Amino acid sequence: MIFRQALPQEINHIFNEGFKEWSKNRTFEQYCSDNAKEDVYGTRYVLDVDNEIVSSLILLKLKDIAGRKAFGIGSVLTPKIHAGNGYATQLLKSCIQKEKEDCFFFLFSDINPEFYIKFNFKILPLKFQRYEKSVCMVYCNDVNWNELLNCSVDSIPNYF
Protein backbone atom coordinates (compact mmCIF):
# COMPACT_ATOMS: atom_id res chain seq x y z
CA MET A 1 0.00 0.00 0.00
CA ILE A 2 1.53 3.30 -1.11
CA PHE A 3 0.32 6.76 -0.07
CA ARG A 4 1.31 9.28 -2.72
CA GLN A 5 0.35 12.34 -4.70
CA ALA A 6 -1.83 11.55 -7.71
CA LEU A 7 -0.01 11.62 -11.02
CA PRO A 8 -1.27 13.99 -13.76
CA GLN A 9 -2.23 11.04 -15.96
CA GLU A 10 -4.44 9.66 -13.15
CA ILE A 11 -6.63 12.73 -12.71
CA ASN A 12 -9.10 11.74 -15.44
CA HIS A 13 -9.57 8.32 -13.78
CA ILE A 14 -10.11 10.01 -10.38
CA PHE A 15 -12.64 12.40 -11.92
CA ASN A 16 -14.41 9.51 -13.64
CA GLU A 17 -14.83 7.70 -10.31
CA GLY A 18 -15.95 10.92 -8.59
CA PHE A 19 -18.46 11.66 -11.33
CA LYS A 20 -20.19 8.35 -10.59
CA GLU A 21 -20.85 9.57 -7.03
CA TRP A 22 -21.27 13.34 -7.34
CA SER A 23 -22.44 14.24 -10.85
CA LYS A 24 -25.19 16.51 -9.42
CA ASN A 25 -26.93 16.75 -12.81
CA ARG A 26 -23.75 17.95 -14.54
CA THR A 27 -22.11 16.54 -17.64
CA PHE A 28 -18.77 14.82 -17.16
CA GLU A 29 -17.08 17.84 -18.74
CA GLN A 30 -18.80 20.22 -16.29
CA TYR A 31 -17.88 17.96 -13.38
CA CYS A 32 -14.22 17.92 -14.46
CA SER A 33 -14.16 21.69 -14.94
CA ASP A 34 -15.68 22.31 -11.51
CA ASN A 35 -13.31 19.93 -9.75
CA ALA A 36 -10.20 21.03 -11.62
CA LYS A 37 -10.63 24.48 -10.03
CA GLU A 38 -9.66 22.92 -6.68
CA ASP A 39 -6.31 21.79 -8.05
CA VAL A 40 -5.13 25.41 -7.93
CA TYR A 41 -5.07 25.33 -4.12
CA GLY A 42 -5.14 21.62 -3.41
CA THR A 43 -3.23 18.40 -3.89
CA ARG A 44 -4.84 15.12 -4.83
CA TYR A 45 -3.61 12.07 -2.96
CA VAL A 46 -4.20 8.40 -3.63
CA LEU A 47 -3.69 5.08 -1.98
CA ASP A 48 -2.07 2.76 -4.49
CA VAL A 49 -2.23 -1.02 -4.13
CA ASP A 50 -0.38 -2.98 -6.82
CA ASN A 51 -0.46 0.03 -9.19
CA GLU A 52 -4.22 0.47 -8.78
CA ILE A 53 -5.86 3.49 -7.14
CA VAL A 54 -8.04 2.12 -4.36
CA SER A 55 -8.92 5.43 -2.69
CA SER A 56 -8.44 9.13 -3.40
CA LEU A 57 -9.06 12.57 -1.93
CA ILE A 58 -8.00 16.18 -2.30
CA LEU A 59 -6.26 18.13 0.45
CA LEU A 60 -7.03 21.84 0.07
CA LYS A 61 -5.05 24.69 1.61
CA LEU A 62 -7.57 27.04 3.21
CA LYS A 63 -7.30 30.46 4.82
CA ASP A 64 -5.67 30.34 8.27
CA ILE A 65 -8.05 30.32 11.23
CA ALA A 66 -7.12 31.74 14.64
CA GLY A 67 -3.51 31.97 13.46
CA ARG A 68 -3.34 28.28 12.55
CA LYS A 69 -3.11 26.51 9.24
CA ALA A 70 -6.38 25.15 7.92
CA PHE A 71 -6.99 22.44 5.35
CA GLY A 72 -10.05 21.02 3.68
CA ILE A 73 -10.41 17.34 2.88
CA GLY A 74 -12.66 16.77 -0.09
CA SER A 75 -13.77 14.16 -2.59
CA VAL A 76 -12.94 11.23 -0.32
CA LEU A 77 -13.68 8.26 -2.54
CA THR A 78 -13.14 4.53 -2.53
CA PRO A 79 -14.64 2.76 -5.55
CA LYS A 80 -17.28 0.22 -4.51
CA ILE A 81 -15.10 -2.68 -5.64
CA HIS A 82 -12.54 -1.66 -2.97
CA ALA A 83 -14.94 -0.55 -0.23
CA GLY A 84 -14.72 -2.12 3.21
CA ASN A 85 -10.97 -2.71 3.13
CA GLY A 86 -9.96 0.30 5.24
CA TYR A 87 -8.44 2.19 2.31
CA ALA A 88 -10.18 5.52 2.98
CA THR A 89 -9.20 5.17 6.63
CA GLN A 90 -5.55 4.75 5.75
CA LEU A 91 -5.64 7.59 3.23
CA LEU A 92 -7.21 10.01 5.73
CA LYS A 93 -4.69 9.07 8.42
CA SER A 94 -1.79 9.52 6.02
CA CYS A 95 -2.98 12.99 4.95
CA ILE A 96 -3.47 14.15 8.52
CA GLN A 97 -0.05 12.82 9.58
CA LYS A 98 1.56 14.59 6.63
CA GLU A 99 0.73 18.01 8.07
CA LYS A 100 1.55 19.60 11.39
CA GLU A 101 -0.49 18.63 14.42
CA ASP A 102 -1.35 22.25 15.28
CA CYS A 103 -3.85 22.90 12.49
CA PHE A 104 -7.44 22.36 11.41
CA PHE A 105 -8.72 19.76 8.94
CA PHE A 106 -12.26 20.46 7.77
CA LEU A 107 -14.55 18.25 5.75
CA PHE A 108 -18.18 18.17 4.78
CA SER A 109 -19.63 14.74 5.29
CA ASP A 110 -22.24 13.63 2.78
CA ILE A 111 -22.23 10.19 4.41
CA ASN A 112 -22.96 9.14 7.99
CA PRO A 113 -20.62 11.33 10.10
CA GLU A 114 -19.88 8.32 12.33
CA PHE A 115 -17.33 7.23 9.71
CA TYR A 116 -15.25 10.35 10.41
CA ILE A 117 -15.92 10.45 14.15
CA LYS A 118 -13.88 7.22 14.32
CA PHE A 119 -10.83 9.34 13.35
CA ASN A 120 -11.57 11.97 16.00
CA PHE A 121 -13.29 14.39 13.65
CA LYS A 122 -15.84 16.43 15.57
CA ILE A 123 -19.16 17.73 14.30
CA LEU A 124 -19.19 21.50 14.53
CA PRO A 125 -21.99 23.03 16.61
CA LEU A 126 -25.23 23.91 14.84
CA LYS A 127 -24.33 27.61 14.67
CA PHE A 128 -21.50 26.68 12.25
CA GLN A 129 -23.57 24.37 10.05
CA ARG A 130 -24.59 26.01 6.75
CA TYR A 131 -25.72 23.07 4.64
CA GLU A 132 -28.69 20.82 5.20
CA LYS A 133 -27.25 17.76 3.44
CA SER A 134 -23.57 18.03 4.45
CA VAL A 135 -22.30 18.03 8.01
CA CYS A 136 -19.27 20.26 8.62
CA MET A 137 -16.67 18.48 10.73
CA VAL A 138 -13.16 19.30 11.93
CA TYR A 139 -10.12 17.39 13.13
CA CYS A 140 -7.92 19.34 15.55
CA ASN A 141 -6.46 19.19 19.02
CA ASP A 142 -8.50 20.25 22.06
CA VAL A 143 -6.87 23.68 22.38
CA ASN A 144 -7.66 24.50 18.74
CA TRP A 145 -11.21 23.14 19.13
CA ASN A 146 -11.86 25.54 22.00
CA GLU A 147 -10.44 28.45 19.98
CA LEU A 148 -12.57 27.48 16.99
CA LEU A 149 -15.71 27.52 19.12
CA ASN A 150 -15.01 31.19 19.86
CA CYS A 151 -14.69 32.13 16.18
CA SER A 152 -17.46 33.57 14.07
CA VAL A 153 -19.32 31.50 11.51
CA ASP A 154 -17.49 33.54 8.86
CA SER A 155 -14.24 31.83 9.90
CA ILE A 156 -15.63 28.42 8.92
CA PRO A 157 -14.98 27.49 5.29
CA ASN A 158 -17.81 27.18 2.80
CA TYR A 159 -18.48 23.85 1.15
CA PHE A 160 -15.59 22.92 -1.11
Beta strands, then each sheet from edge to edge (+ up, - down):
strand 1: 2-5
strand 2: 42-49
strand 3: 52-65
strand 4: 68-77
strand 5: 103-109
strand 6: 122-123
strand 7: 135-139
sheet 1: 1+ 2- 3+ 4- 5- 7+ 6-
end
